[in-house]
Amino acid sequence: MTLKTYYNPVEVLFGINSLLNISEIVQKYTKSIKNAKILIVTDKNLLNILGISEKILELLEKDGFIVEIFEKEGYFSSIKIIDNGANLVRNKNYNLIIGIGGGSAMDTAKCMAILGNNPGSINLYLKEGKTLENYGIPLIEVPTTSGTGSEVTRWATVWDLGEKQKKYSLSDLKMYAKGAIIDPTLVKSLPKKMSVITGLDAFSQAIEAYWSKNHNKISDIYALQAIPIIFSNLQEIFKDPSNIDIRKNLAFGSLLSGLAFSNTKTTAVHSVSYPITLHFNVPHGLACALTLSQFLLFNSEKTENNIDEAPDRLRKISDAIGADSPDNAAQMITNLMTTLNLPTKLHEVGIDKKGIELIIAEGFTPDRVKHNPRKLTEDKLRKILHTLL
């Protein structure tokens, strides 16, 4: 039997108003540097929207830090934005980077931090196989959604938005952040729809972490805790988005989900989601949720190509959301999406039979689908997607 290890070095500070401790954490990783230069990487206008811009600057500048802000535009963590940011980091010699935002902003910060101490365009590492030789500039991640888990993972999603539009993933143990601050108050003003969509991303990640071939005993604990917390609180946040206790629960569930899949990677659900997002403008969490129930049914079938434990693991996932079978669990997930006023069919987001072929061409990625507990082929994927038309 091959023993599987669990590794995650990120120091996590979790709790209401935990952002107020940001200067203390920054000091820990810049303690030998007088007047350390800090770069905050965030989405355009996000700090002002959250009402925390002046507070963060005040907290950091009162302790002598020199703070500058890099605001990214648009939804994607694109090659162009990352390369521009990396050049800025190299030219200005920042001592620490803070990523504040959703997954896109945190992934951009992650890439800028690692490229700060490694030469060249990110394309060298994405497309040409160049190795990241050096650890990056120290990084602190601060999520403003309860969804992506990027604050505790070692990879970043990067989008090529040129002629050959494509999603890439940059992954290396050197890319883990030094720390993560998860403050539920930062999520309290997130619109209801975005709250549930990002929550569905975390829900999908937790489920995929548990059924992934790469799972281990520790990732299992995180995943099985995350699944019921997220499932129940998604329904509650839709009813009462201003409830800080529900926000705290979702933030905690998202953290657990991130800690789970930080060691397992995701599987076919996420692989298929990326072209749905790229070509049909479907938010990432919703793109995952659209196929989740059908993959749950597909993976629960016992076949000669299934890993031996897969059906049992699917039953445990079902138990975690209060279902008596995978069939019932799949229906409960579909019902949840209906309750949340979200589409459950591909045609509702503009995907037809031709669109399915595009999704298969770009979403059937061997490196990702190999983690799925049941062997997936292009024909089987086509059948799954046609079921969802």
C-alpha positions, 0 to 999 in steps of 0.5 A, a space after each residue: 500500500 502506498 502511503 499518501 502525504 498531506 502538505 499545506 504550509 499556509 498560516 491561516 488567520 480566520 475570524 470576524 475582523 481578522 483583517 485588523 491583524 494584517 499589519 502584525 502578519 506582514 511584520 512577521 514576514 518582513 521583520 528584518 526590513 525597515 520601511 518594507 515596500 508592500 504591493 496590494 493586488 486587487 480588482 479595480 475599485 474593490 477596496 473602495 467598494 468594500 470600504 476598506 481602502 483607507 483602513 488597510 492603508 492606515 493599518 499598514 502605514 502606521 507601522 512604517 510600511 510603504 504601500 502601493 496598489 495594483 488594480 487588475 481590470 476584468 474578470 480573468 487572471 490573464 497572461 497580459 495582466 500577470 506579465 505587466 504586474 510581474 514587470 512592475 514587481 521586478 522593477 520596484 523590488 517589493 518586499 511582500 505582496 498582498 492579494 485581496 479579492 476573489 480567485 482571479 485577483 488572488 491568482 494574479 497576486 500569486 503569479 506576480 509573487 512567484 515571477 518577482 523572483 523568476 525571470 521571463 514571461 509567464 508563458 515560459 512556465 505555462 507553455 514551454 515547461 520552464 521550471 520555477 527555480 526560486 521561491 517567490 516574494 512573500 505573499 499574503 492572500 485575503 479572499 473576498 468571496 467564499 468560494 475559490 480556496 486559492 488562498 490555501 492552494 499552490 496553483 493559479 488559473 491563468 487565461 490566454 485571451 489571445 486568438 487561441 483562447 485557453 485556460 492554463 494552470 501554473 502549479 508549484 509547491 513554491 507558490 503557496 502563500 505565506 499566510 491567508 486572512 479570512 475575514 467573513 466581514 469582507 464578504 457581507 456586502 457580496 451580492 446574493 447571486 455572487 455569494 451562491 455562485 462562488 459557494 457552489 465552486 467551493 461545494 464542487 471542489 469539496 466533492 471532487 476532492 473527496 472522490 478524487 483518486 488523489 485523496 488522502 485521509 486528511 483531505 477526506 476529513 476536510 472535504 467531508 466537513 466542508 460538504 454539509 456546511 456549504 450545502 446547508 448554508 448556501 440555502 440560508 445565505 440566499 434567504 438572509 444574505 446579511 446574516 454574519 453567522 451564515 457568512 462565517 459558516 460559508 467562509 469556513 466551509 470554503 476554507 475547508 474545501 480549499 484545504 481539501 483540494 489543495 492536495 487532491 486537485 479537482 477532477 472532470 467537473 472542473 475540467 469541463 467548466 473552463 470552456 463553459 466559462 471562457 466561451 459562454 460567459 458562465 461564472 465559474 462556480 455556476 459552470 461547475 454546478 451545471 454538471 456536478 449532479 450528472 458527474 455524481 451519478 456517473 461516478 457512482 456507477 460500479 464498473 470494472 474501470 471504477 476504483 474499488 472504493 468509488 461507490 462507497 465514497 459517493 454514498 458518503 458524499 450523499 450522506 453528507 448532504 442528507 441524501 439516502 443515495 447518489 440518485 437522491 443526492 443528484 436531485 437535491 443538488 439540482 433542487 438547490 440550484 432551482 431554489 437559488 434561481 440558477 439554471 440547471 440545463 445547458 441550453 439555459 446558458 446558451 449552449 447547444 449541440 455545437 457548443 457541446 462539441 467545443 466543450 468536449 474539445 477543450 474540456 476533456 483534458 487528460 491531466 485533469 480527468 485522470 483524477 476522476 474515480 471513474 474512467 471518462 472518455 470523450 463519448 461518455 462526456 458527450 452523453 453526460 452533456 447531452 443529458 443536460 441540454 
